[in-house]
Amino acid sequence: MFSQLGFSEILIILLILLLVFGARRLPEMGAAMGKGIREFKKNIKDVQKTIDVESDDSSSTAGRRIDAPATRDVAEGEPKKLSQ
């Protein structure tokens, strides 16, 4: 996405940001973005660990059979009646 941006385009974007937000707000915004990215990565790792733990737990119960869905009295193509 940003691979086509040259040095001059990036410099123009940074100058516009400097004019809009000012010199004092840019470091604060950068720090906030950094904290947000770090928190996001931490949460992704936590979710991955949870998935790994659950998959390890489920592999021990691989022999369990999931209940089959209930059979329907109505043919597949017909909609279910409200009284049923």
Rosetta blueprint (number, residue, H / E / L):
1 M L
2 F L
3 S L
4 Q L
5 L L
6 G L
7 F H
8 S H
9 E H
10 I H
11 L H
12 I H
13 I H
14 L H
15 L H
16 I H
17 L H
18 L H
19 L H
20 V H
21 F H
22 G L
23 A L
24 R L
25 R H
26 L H
27 P H
28 E H
29 M H
30 G H
31 A H
32 A H
33 M H
34 G H
35 K H
36 G H
37 I H
38 R H
39 E H
40 F H
41 K H
42 K H
43 N H
44 I H
45 K H
46 D H
47 V H
48 Q H
49 K H
50 T H
51 I H
52 D H
53 V H
54 E H
55 S H
56 D H
57 D H
58 S H
59 S H
60 S H
61 T L
62 A L
63 G L
64 R L
65 R L
66 I L
67 D L
68 A L
69 P L
70 A L
71 T L
72 R L
73 D L
74 V L
75 A L
76 E L
77 G L
78 E L
79 P L
80 K L
81 K L
82 L L
83 S L
84 Q L
